[in-house]
Amino acid sequence: AALIEAGVPAIHQAAIAAPPFAGIADFLLRADLARNLFAPRTTPFPSLPDPRRYVVVEVKLAAAPRAAYAVQAGCYARATWAADKARLGSDVPAPEGVVLWLGGGEAERPER
């Protein structure tokens, strides 16, 4: 939480807990950084106009996305949304998605 409050651009191995779910996200990238890195490759890119928000990026060695990856990343996104609402106000919209960065170097944005 302190790193997010400080607005650091990237958090690696971010511990996330929103009972009953807990886990470690591969990366949380500040929205502006994530957009610069992945928007050209990932369409449509999650829309987070507020630079204080973070995008969940899960890194997998697999060449193709799997449903379990999207579910895992979605749980992290939901947990970060809960934290955003507590930090920025209850009117913060839900994140529009996550990024899966796959073994072949491709970035995928799974559909909801």
TORGU-310982 format. One record per atom (N, C-alpha, C): residue in three letters; y, z, x. Coordinates in steps of 0.02 Angstrom, whole numbers, plus 50000, padded with zeros to 5 digits. Each point is the difference from the previous one (the first is absolute). Layout:
REM TORGU-310982
ALAYZX
...
***
This chain:
REM TORGU-310982
ALA499405000050041
ALA500605000049959
ALA500635000050043
ALA499985003550057
ALA500585000350043
ALA500174993250029
LEU499484996150017
LEU500124993350027
LEU500324995449948
ILE499775000649938
ILE500294996049947
ILE500725002149988
GLU500135006549998
GLU500685002449991
GLU500464997650055
ALA499734999450061
ALA500394997750058
ALA500104992449998
GLY499624996549957
GLY500084992849993
GLY499704996050058
VAL499505002750033
VAL499704996350056
VAL499724993449974
PRO500034994750040
PRO499794993449975
PRO499254999449986
ALA499585003250040
ALA499274999449991
ALA499665006650012
ILE499515001449958
ILE499605006150008
ILE499284997750005
HIS499665001650055
HIS499304998150011
HIS499565006049982
GLN499444998649966
GLN499535005249980
GLN500355005549959
ALA500324997849947
ALA500385004649957
ALA499535003849954
ALA500005006650007
ALA499605004249956
ALA500335000249931
ILE499614998449949
ILE500274999749931
ILE499555004249956
ALA500325004149959
ALA499625004149953
ALA500365000249933
ALA499634998349948
ALA500245000649931
ALA499375001849960
PRO499855006649997
PRO499375002149969
PRO499864996549934
PRO499384997949991
PRO499415001550040
PRO499884995250058
PHE500474995650014
PHE499914995050053
PHE500355002350065
ALA499664998650056
ALA500315001250066
ALA499694995050048
GLY500394997950048
GLY499754995350050
GLY500514998850054
ILE499854995250043
ILE500444998350055
ILE500134992549997
ALA500624998249983
ALA500204993049998
ALA500094997450071
ASP499794993850011
ASP500084997350067
ASP500734999750021
PHE500424997349956
PHE500724999850014
PHE500405000949936
LEU500565003350007
LEU500534999849950
LEU500594996850036
LEU500234994449974
LEU500564996550031
LEU500605000449953
ARG500575001850029
ARG500615000149960
ARG500094993149969
ALA500244999749939
ALA500024993849961
ALA500344994250037
ASP500555001350034
ASP500354994550034
ASP499594997350058
LEU499665004250038
LEU499584997850055
LEU499394996249973
ALA499685002749949
ALA499414996749971
ALA500184993149974
ARG500574999449967
ARG500214993549973
ARG500094995050057
ASN500325002150055
ASN500104995550057
ASN499354997950032
LEU499525004550003
LEU499364998550032
LEU499534995849957
PHE499975001649936
PHE499484997149958
PHE500234995149946
ALA500635000249981
ALA500224995749945
ALA499864992650012
PRO500104997450061
PRO499854992950010
PRO499264998349990
ARG499565004950009
ARG499284998849995
ARG499705002249934
THR500325004449965
THR499715003349942
THR500444998549939
THR499754996049955
THR500394998149942
THR499615001649936
PRO500295003049950
PRO500665003050003
PRO499975006650037
PHE500535001750035
PHE500025006250038
PHE500225005749955
PRO499725006150011
PRO500225005749959
PRO500755000850002
SER500315000549943
SER500725000649995
SER500215007350002
LEU500295002050055
LEU500275006750007
LEU500714999450028
PRO500484999149956
PRO500684998950025
PRO500305006050036
ASP499765005949986
ASP500275006050031
ASP499685000950069
PRO500394999650054
PRO499715000650067
PRO499715006850016
ARG500125004949956
ARG499695006650010
ARG499285000349977
ARG499774994649967
ARG499314999749976
ARG499544997350054
TYR499365001349995
TYR499504997850049
TYR499464995849967
VAL499744995250038
VAL499464995649977
VAL499375002250036
VAL499455000649962
VAL499355001750029
VAL499704993750030
VAL499795000550064
VAL499664994550034
VAL499345002650025
GLU499464997349973
GLU499335001850022
GLU499734994450045
VAL499735001950057
VAL499734995350049
VAL499245000149996
LYS499704994249991
LYS499274999449995
LYS499764994450047
LEU499435001050030
LEU499714994950044
LEU499704994249962
ALA499855000949937
ALA499694994749960
ALA500454993949996
ALA499694994249993
ALA500374993749995
ALA500264998749929
ALA499705003449951
ALA500194998949930
ALA500125006849967
PRO500465000349952
PRO500125006349966
PRO499415002049956
ARG499925006549990
ARG499495002649955
ARG500355004749950
ALA499695000649943
ALA500295004149948
ALA500115007250023
ALA499535002650038
ALA500065007050024
ALA500625001050042
TYR500194994950039
TYR500615000550041
TYR500615000649956
ALA500024995949948
ALA500585000149954
ALA500045006649963
VAL499435002749980
VAL499995006549965
VAL500255005550047
GLN499765000050061
GLN500215005050049
GLN500754999650011
ALA500254994150014
ALA500724999150013
ALA500415001749937
GLY499734998349942
GLY500345001649937
GLY500075007549990
CYS499485003750018
CYS500055007349995
CYS500545002750046
TYR500054997350060
TYR500535002150046
TYR500684998349971
ALA500074994049971
ALA500644997949972
ALA500205004649942
ARG499515001849959
ARG500155004449943
ARG500235006950026
ALA499685002450052
ALA500195006550029
ALA500704999750031
THR500164994550034
THR500674999450029
THR500534999449945
TRP499814996749945
TRP500474999549944
TRP500165006949972
ALA499495004349994
ALA500125006849976
ALA500475003650047
ALA499914999150065
ALA500445003250049
ALA500714997149995
ASP500054993449989
ASP500654996849993
ASP500385002749939
LYS499645001049945
LYS500325002749940
LYS500275007050013
ALA499625004050036
ALA500225006850015
ALA500604999950048
ARG500014995150045
ARG500524999650052
ARG500634996349976
LEU499914994749961
LEU500564995649983
LEU500205000249926
GLY499605003249959
GLY500165000549929
GLY499454997049957
SER499945002649940
SER499444998149956
SER500034992849975
ASP500574996650008
ASP500064993249976
ASP499784994850051
VAL499715002150055
VAL499764995350051
VAL499424995949971
PRO500064993350002
PRO499464995949971
PRO499375000250043
ALA499454998749968
ALA499364999750036
ALA500014994450052
PRO499655000850056
PRO499974994650048
PRO499634994149969
GLU500214994050019
GLU499704994049971
GLU499374997850036
GLY499835003250054
GLY499394998150035
GLY499965003050069
VAL499484997850034
VAL499855002350068
VAL499854993850042
VAL499925001050065
VAL499814994650044
VAL499345001850034
LEU499544995349999
LEU499385000550038
LEU500064995350059
TRP499985002750060
TRP500034995950061
TRP499294999350025
LEU499744993949996
LEU499304998750012
LEU499854997850071
GLY499365000250018
GLY499774998650068
GLY500204993250027
GLY500084995149958
GLY500204993450023
GLY500754999550011
GLY500375005549993
GLY500725000050010
GLY500384998249937
GLU499654999149944
GLU500334998249937
GLU500205006349963
ALA500574999749967
ALA500235005449958
ALA499894997949928
GLU499695004349961
GLU499854998649930
GLU500355005149957
ARG500214997949942
ARG500265004649950
ARG499554999549939
PRO499555004949992
PRO499544999649943
PRO500385000549934
GLU499754996649950
GLU500305000449933
GLU499845006749969
ARG500435002249954
ARG499885006449966
ARG499394999649958
***
